[in-house]
Amino acid sequence: MFGRKLPAAVLWDMDGTLVDSEHYWMKSERALAAEHSTEWTQQDGFDLIGMSLFDSSKIIKQKLGSDLEPEEIIHRLTNGVREQLANEIPWRPGAKELLRELKRKGIKTALVTMSLHHMAQEVVDQIPFKAFDVVVGGDDVRFGKPYPEPYLKAAELLGVNPGDCVAFEDSLTGLKSAEAAGTKAVGIPNFIAIPESPGRIIWPTLEGVRVRDLKKLFS
């Protein structure tokens, strides 16, 4: 028999999970590479998905042979993505509908992203309802994904036990972070596949997912 326990909170990754913005990042990466007369392949972009901006900027600097410091690379990429998101927030299927239901039922929510806090807050501010109680950005933690700190911090800020939370992630890096934090971590693959592993939860989409489905995770 399925349990009837509601999650204490639902924790969301942003890029690729809540919003379909990974192609925005890749466009910014390609533009930066073009300035360095260097090719940036789709696989180059895929390799960075889920990684902290601080780590990915170092990889970009090395691949491009850039004189820019990692902080400047972060600034350039982030501004490019912000400009695109200001025009349109491309929601992932089912994300907005599930968020609305969570808020109607009074379930706490957090956005847990490796994007900078102020950028994530700009996205949150464009949502036409109060979608998130807490935002944790990549610059709010010392050790980003795949380390558990981002999800542990979100749970702490919400005043809940990580084990009573559901977390949604689209990348293996992010999913490892949520799993290590002890959440009911659910992988929702987007650009890249998430390998199966004993005990790992992978759903093909959030489309049609409702709170009743989240309760089943605690059975």
C-alpha positions in Angstrom: 0.0 0.0 0.0 1.3 3.4 -0.9 2.2 5.8 1.9 0.3 8.9 2.5 3.2 11.1 3.6 3.5 14.5 1.9 7.0 15.7 1.2 8.2 18.3 3.7 9.6 20.3 0.7 10.4 19.9 -3.0 13.8 21.1 -4.1 14.3 22.0 -7.8 17.3 22.3 -10.0 16.9 25.2 -12.4 18.7 24.9 -15.7 17.3 21.9 -17.6 14.9 20.8 -14.9 12.7 23.8 -14.1 13.4 25.8 -17.3 14.8 24.6 -20.6 17.7 27.0 -20.5 20.7 24.7 -21.2 20.6 25.7 -24.9 20.9 29.3 -23.7 24.1 28.5 -21.9 25.5 26.7 -24.9 24.7 29.7 -27.1 26.7 31.9 -24.7 29.5 29.4 -24.6 29.7 29.3 -28.4 29.7 33.1 -28.7 32.6 33.3 -26.2 34.5 30.6 -28.1 33.9 32.4 -31.4 35.6 35.5 -29.8 38.6 33.3 -29.2 38.5 31.9 -32.8 37.8 28.5 -31.2 35.1 25.9 -32.0 32.8 25.0 -29.2 31.0 21.7 -29.8 27.7 20.4 -28.5 29.6 17.8 -26.6 31.7 20.5 -25.0 28.5 22.0 -23.7 27.1 18.7 -22.6 30.2 18.0 -20.5 29.5 21.1 -18.4 25.9 20.4 -17.6 25.2 20.2 -13.9 28.7 21.5 -13.0 29.3 24.6 -10.9 30.0 27.8 -12.8 33.3 28.1 -10.9 34.5 24.7 -12.1 33.1 25.0 -15.6 34.7 28.5 -16.1 38.1 27.0 -15.4 37.5 24.3 -18.0 36.3 26.9 -20.5 39.4 29.1 -19.9 41.6 26.1 -20.6 39.8 24.9 -23.7 39.7 28.4 -25.2 43.2 29.3 -24.1 41.6 32.5 -22.8 43.3 35.4 -21.0 40.1 36.0 -19.2 39.9 35.1 -15.5 37.3 32.6 -14.5 35.3 35.3 -12.8 35.1 37.3 -16.0 34.1 34.2 -18.0 31.3 33.6 -15.4 30.2 37.2 -15.8 30.1 37.0 -19.6 28.2 33.7 -19.8 25.8 34.7 -17.1 24.9 38.0 -18.8 24.3 36.3 -22.1 21.9 33.8 -20.5 20.2 36.5 -18.5 19.4 38.5 -21.7 17.8 35.4 -23.2 15.8 34.5 -20.1 14.5 38.1 -19.9 12.8 37.6 -23.3 11.3 34.2 -22.4 11.3 31.6 -19.7 11.1 28.2 -21.5 9.5 26.0 -18.9 10.2 22.3 -18.8 7.1 20.2 -19.4 4.9 19.8 -16.3 7.2 22.0 -14.1 4.9 25.1 -13.7 1.8 22.9 -13.2 3.4 20.9 -10.4 4.8 24.0 -8.8 1.4 25.6 -8.7 -0.1 22.5 -7.0 2.7 22.4 -4.4 2.0 26.0 -3.5 -1.7 25.4 -3.3 -1.1 22.6 -0.9 1.3 24.6 1.2 4.4 22.4 0.5 7.7 24.3 0.9 9.9 24.7 -2.2 13.5 25.7 -2.9 15.4 26.4 -6.1 18.9 24.8 -5.9 21.1 25.8 -8.8 24.7 26.2 -9.7 23.8 29.5 -11.5 24.6 32.7 -9.5 22.0 33.6 -6.9 21.1 36.9 -8.4 20.5 35.3 -11.8 18.3 32.6 -10.3 16.4 35.2 -8.4 15.7 37.1 -11.6 14.1 34.0 -13.0 12.1 33.4 -9.9 10.9 37.1 -10.0 9.5 36.5 -13.4 7.2 33.7 -12.3 3.7 35.0 -11.9 3.2 33.4 -8.5 5.3 32.9 -5.4 7.0 29.7 -6.5 9.9 29.4 -4.2 10.5 30.0 -0.5 14.3 29.7 -0.7 16.9 30.2 -3.5 20.3 28.6 -3.2 22.8 29.6 -5.9 26.2 28.4 -6.8 27.8 31.4 -5.0 25.9 30.5 -1.8 27.9 27.4 -1.1 31.5 26.4 -0.8 31.2 23.0 -2.5 28.8 22.9 -5.4 27.2 19.9 -7.1 28.0 16.9 -7.0 28.7 17.6 -3.4 25.7 17.5 -1.1 26.1 21.0 0.4 23.6 22.8 -2.0 20.7 20.5 -1.0 21.7 20.3 2.6 21.7 24.1 2.8 18.3 24.4 1.1 16.8 21.9 3.6 18.4 23.8 6.5 17.0 27.2 5.3 13.6 25.6 5.0 13.8 24.0 8.4 13.2 20.5 7.1 15.0 17.1 7.1 16.6 16.3 3.7 15.2 12.8 4.0 11.7 14.2 4.0 12.3 16.2 0.7 11.9 15.4 -2.9 14.6 16.8 -5.3 14.4 17.1 -9.1 17.5 17.0 -11.3 18.2 16.6 -15.0 22.0 15.8 -14.8 24.0 13.1 -13.2 26.1 15.7 -11.4 23.1 17.3 -9.8 21.4 14.0 -9.0 24.5 12.8 -7.2 24.4 15.9 -5.1 20.7 15.4 -4.2 21.3 11.7 -3.5 24.3 12.4 -1.3 22.2 14.9 0.7 19.8 12.1 1.5 16.8 13.4 -0.4 14.3 11.4 -2.4 16.2 12.4 -5.6 14.4 12.0 -8.9 16.3 12.3 -12.2 14.4 13.9 -15.1 16.8 13.5 -18.1 16.9 16.3 -20.6 19.9 16.7 -22.9 21.9 13.8 -21.6 20.9 10.4 -20.3 21.2 9.6 -16.6 22.7 6.1 -16.0 20.6 3.7 -13.9 21.9 2.6 -10.5 20.5 0.5 -7.7 17.9 2.6 -5.8 18.1 5.5 -8.3 14.8 7.0 -9.3 14.5 8.2 -12.9 11.3 9.6 -14.5 11.0 10.4 -18.2 9.2 13.7 -17.6 7.3 15.8 -15.0 4.4 16.2 -17.4 1.3 15.0 -15.6 3.1 14.5 -12.3 1.1 15.6 -9.3 1.6 15.7 -5.5 -0.1 12.3 -5.2 2.8 10.9 -7.3 5.4 12.4 -4.9 3.6 10.8 -1.9 4.4 7.4 -3.4 8.1 8.0 -3.1 7.7 7.7 0.7 5.9 4.4 0.7 
